[in-house]
Amino acid sequence: MRNEHRRIDLKVLYFGTPVILLSTENPDGTTNLAPMSSAWWLGDTAVIGMGNRSQTAVNLHRTRRCVLNLVPSGLVAAVDRLAMTTGRSPVPDTKSAQGYRHVHDKFTAAGLTPRPSTEVAAAAVAECPILLETALVAAHSLSGPGATAFELRVLAAHADPDLVIPGTRHIDPVAWDPLIMKFTEYFGGGTSLHASRLSESWRMPHRLTGDHAGSPGLTSPVS
């Protein structure tokens, strides 16, 4: 790599972030499930970012609870089935123009299984090996993108025993293979995994290699 740089106004800053399925409770008591990939952790605090017009944001403001279902790379197809769906009805004009459609039962649409949570009304995703039940601590409006950063406290964590180092309370980083969103494309283990509907919707100019070459896309605005 050349030791040179040039200034560039980058359109997308998704250098590599974990994909999460976010569970929130709808007004009718059902669970909305939405993929997102703006998240980071420090201690028992998680910070997530999402668009203000999403059903997820509306639900989270109202209930102040959600489940962060951490997605393994093997669930990439299920995540992509939700990528162009929204729990909002009617669908906001901007999302409709991008090709989003309203789906109320996200679990069925994705082919995933709900399981009861212990501290949160919304259901968790049984297929996700790491589940974090959280409470909203604060919401911070972000200038510019019409989005909010939500500060969450982890109330309860659940993990597949196969991912836990025996005799400890630590996740084995070798056994845990998270699904990563990198510039609106899906990656696991450094390899492109699946053609991304969102990338196509956002008209990203990517040129992938391997099985998904030519596939023109999950970003922070969730639904």
C-alpha positions, 0 to 999 in steps of 0.5 A: 500500500502506498504511503500517500493520502488524498482528501476525499468527501466520503459518502459512507463511513461504514468501515466495519460494524456488527449487525444486530437484529433489534427487537422492540414492542409495537403498540399492539404488543407484537414485536418489531424486528429490525436489522441495524449496524450502528452499535458499540459497547463500553462496560454495560452500556451500548450505544446504537444509532437509527433514523428517527422515522423508523418504527424501531425508534418510535417503539424505543422512545415509547417503551424504553426497552429493547433486545439487541440480538447479535447476529452470527454470519450464518444468518446473513440470508435472514437479515437480508430478507428484512433489509428492505422492510419497515414496521411503519404503516404507511411507509414513509415517502422517502423509504417507499421511493427506495423500495421499502415495503411494510411488514408487520410480522418480521419473524415470519418474513425472516424465517426466525423464531421468537423466544421470550425475554426476561426483562423486556416485553419484546421477544428475542431471536432464538437463532441469535447466540448472544442476546442483550436485553436493555433499558434506555438511559438517554436519547441524543439527537444527531445533527444532520442525518435525522437520526438519534443515538440511543444510550442503553444499559444492559439488564440481562445477557444470554449466550449460547454455552458453546460460545462461552470459555469454560469456567469463565464469563467470557465469550470465546472470540474464536468461536464467535463469528459475527456478521459484519456490515462493511460499506453496506455489504455483508462480511464474515471472517473477512469474506463477502457472504451474500448479495445485499438488497440495501446496497442495490437500493442505495446504488452503491458502486461496489465491485465484489469478487467471488460468488457475489461479484456484480451485486451492486447492500444495511445502514443505520436507518432501521425500521 
